[in-house]
Amino acid sequence: MGEPAEEGDLARVRADAEFRRQLLTESLERLLAALNRARITAGEPKPTQQLREGVDLALELADRLQR
């Protein structure tokens, strides 16, 4: 998966609507890919844990973007 957003990215997101859409699009695409991988490998504990971590990171990013 991609790297978490850094503080510089978050500052740019607040000022640049196009960059915000791009960052959110890329994040959602990574999340959807992870969901598809988890669906394919259902029942395996490691992908499920990684998916939970990815969702937690997505929620953290969304929270930071709203500040």
C-alpha positions as CSV (number, residue, x, y, z in Angstrom):
1,M,0.0,0.0,0.0
2,G,1.0,3.6,-0.3
3,E,2.5,5.8,2.3
4,P,0.3,7.6,4.8
5,A,-0.2,11.3,4.1
6,E,2.4,13.5,5.6
7,E,1.8,16.9,7.3
8,G,2.9,18.8,4.1
9,D,0.4,16.9,2.1
10,L,-2.3,17.7,4.6
11,A,-1.5,21.4,4.5
12,R,-1.7,21.3,0.7
13,V,-5.0,19.5,0.8
14,R,-6.5,22.2,2.8
15,A,-5.5,24.8,0.2
16,D,-5.8,22.9,-3.0
17,A,-9.1,21.2,-3.9
18,E,-7.7,19.4,-6.9
19,F,-4.9,17.8,-4.8
20,R,-7.5,16.9,-2.2
21,R,-9.6,15.0,-4.8
22,Q,-6.5,13.3,-6.1
23,L,-5.3,12.2,-2.7
24,L,-8.8,11.0,-1.7
25,T,-9.1,9.1,-5.0
26,E,-5.8,7.4,-4.6
27,S,-6.6,6.5,-1.0
28,L,-10.0,5.1,-2.0
29,E,-8.5,3.1,-4.8
30,R,-6.0,1.5,-2.4
31,L,-8.8,0.7,0.1
32,L,-10.9,-0.9,-2.6
33,A,-7.9,-3.0,-3.8
34,A,-7.4,-4.1,-0.2
35,L,-11.1,-5.0,0.2
36,N,-10.9,-7.1,-3.0
37,R,-7.8,-8.9,-1.8
38,A,-9.4,-9.6,1.5
39,R,-12.6,-10.9,-0.2
40,I,-10.5,-13.3,-2.3
41,T,-8.5,-14.5,0.7
42,A,-11.4,-14.6,3.2
43,G,-10.7,-16.6,6.2
44,E,-7.0,-15.8,6.4
45,P,-6.3,-13.7,9.5
46,K,-3.3,-11.7,8.2
47,P,-5.2,-9.9,5.3
48,T,-8.1,-9.2,7.6
49,Q,-5.8,-7.6,10.1
50,Q,-4.1,-5.5,7.4
51,L,-7.5,-4.4,6.1
52,R,-8.5,-3.2,9.5
53,E,-5.3,-1.3,9.8
54,G,-6.0,0.2,6.3
55,V,-9.5,1.3,7.4
56,D,-8.1,2.8,10.5
57,L,-5.5,4.8,8.5
58,A,-8.3,5.9,6.1
59,L,-10.4,7.2,9.0
60,E,-7.4,9.0,10.5
61,L,-6.7,10.7,7.1
62,A,-10.3,11.7,6.8
63,D,-10.2,13.1,10.3
64,R,-7.1,15.1,9.6
65,L,-8.5,16.5,6.3
66,Q,-11.6,17.8,8.1
67,R,-9.5,19.8,10.7
